[in-house]
């Protein structure tokens, strides 16, 4: 399952682009974000690493999207919860570019799946 605080507009675009097979819930009040200790940060959201990411995208000819009123300072995270409700993986993002490797997530999922 994926939880997003985003506007329905962006969630639909993301679903179309990724074709993710997971259920997606909207948490616009950010209850789950608070429960998992995720933060908002202007400094970390717009630090050099993230600005470098956008500069590189612009140099590659990519267009930046309008935020449509989204909270661009909300930091996300990646969590894997098993069928018993036990957290098996916790990764609160330090900045918007801080994401775990797909291989790391898949390794955890394979381990969880083999125990259930």
C-alpha positions in Angstrom: 0.0 0.0 0.0 1.1 3.5 -0.7 0.1 6.5 1.3 0.3 10.0 -0.1 -0.5 13.4 1.3 -0.7 14.8 -2.2 -3.7 16.3 -4.0 -5.8 13.9 -6.0 -4.6 15.6 -9.2 -1.0 14.5 -8.7 -1.9 11.1 -7.3 -3.7 10.2 -10.5 -0.8 11.4 -12.6 1.6 9.3 -10.5 -0.6 6.2 -10.9 -0.8 6.7 -14.6 2.9 7.2 -15.0 4.1 4.3 -12.7 1.2 1.8 -13.2 2.0 0.8 -9.6 0.0 -2.3 -8.7 -0.5 -1.2 -5.1 -3.5 0.4 -3.4 -3.0 4.1 -2.8 -4.5 6.0 0.1 -4.7 9.8 0.4 -3.7 11.2 3.8 -4.2 14.9 3.2 -4.3 15.6 7.0 -1.0 13.8 7.3 -2.0 11.6 10.2 0.2 8.7 9.0 3.1 11.1 8.4 2.9 12.3 12.0 2.4 8.7 13.3 5.6 7.6 11.6 7.5 10.7 12.7 8.0 12.2 9.2 8.8 15.9 9.1 8.5 19.0 7.1 11.7 21.0 6.5 12.3 24.0 4.3 16.1 23.7 4.7 16.3 20.0 3.8 13.7 20.3 1.1 15.5 23.1 -0.7 19.1 22.2 0.2 22.0 22.0 -2.3 21.4 18.4 -3.0 17.8 18.9 -4.1 18.5 22.2 -5.9 21.3 20.3 -7.8 18.7 17.6 -8.8 16.5 20.3 -10.3 19.4 22.1 -12.0 20.4 18.8 -13.6 16.8 18.1 -14.8 16.6 21.6 -16.3 20.0 21.1 -18.1 18.6 17.9 -19.5 15.7 19.8 -21.0 13.1 18.5 -18.5 10.2 20.9 -17.5 9.5 21.5 -13.9 6.0 20.9 -12.8 3.8 23.4 -10.9 3.2 22.2 -7.4 -0.5 22.9 -7.6 -0.5 24.0 -4.0 1.3 20.9 -2.7 3.4 21.1 0.4 6.9 20.9 -1.2 8.5 20.9 2.3 6.9 17.6 3.5 9.5 14.9 3.6 8.5 11.3 2.9 9.7 7.9 3.9 9.6 4.3 3.0 8.2 1.7 5.3 7.5 -2.0 5.0 4.9 -3.5 7.3 4.3 -7.3 7.3 0.9 -8.9 7.4 1.1 -9.0 11.3 1.5 -5.2 11.4 5.1 -5.3 12.3 7.5 -2.8 10.8 10.2 -4.6 8.9 11.8 -1.6 7.3 11.9 2.1 8.2 13.5 4.8 6.1 12.5 8.4 6.9 13.9 10.6 4.1 16.5 13.2 5.1 15.7 15.2 2.0 13.5 14.7 -1.2 16.3 12.8 -3.0 17.0 10.4 -0.1 15.3 7.2 -1.2 16.4 3.6 -0.5 17.6 1.5 -3.4 14.9 -0.7 -5.0 17.1 -3.7 -4.4 17.1 -3.0 -0.7 13.3 -2.8 -0.6 12.9 -6.0 -2.7 15.3 -7.9 -0.4 13.2 -6.9 2.6 10.0 -7.9 0.8 11.4 -11.2 -0.2 12.5 -11.9 3.4 9.1 -10.9 4.8 7.3 -13.0 2.1 9.4 -16.1 2.9 8.5 -15.9 6.6 4.7 -15.5 6.1 
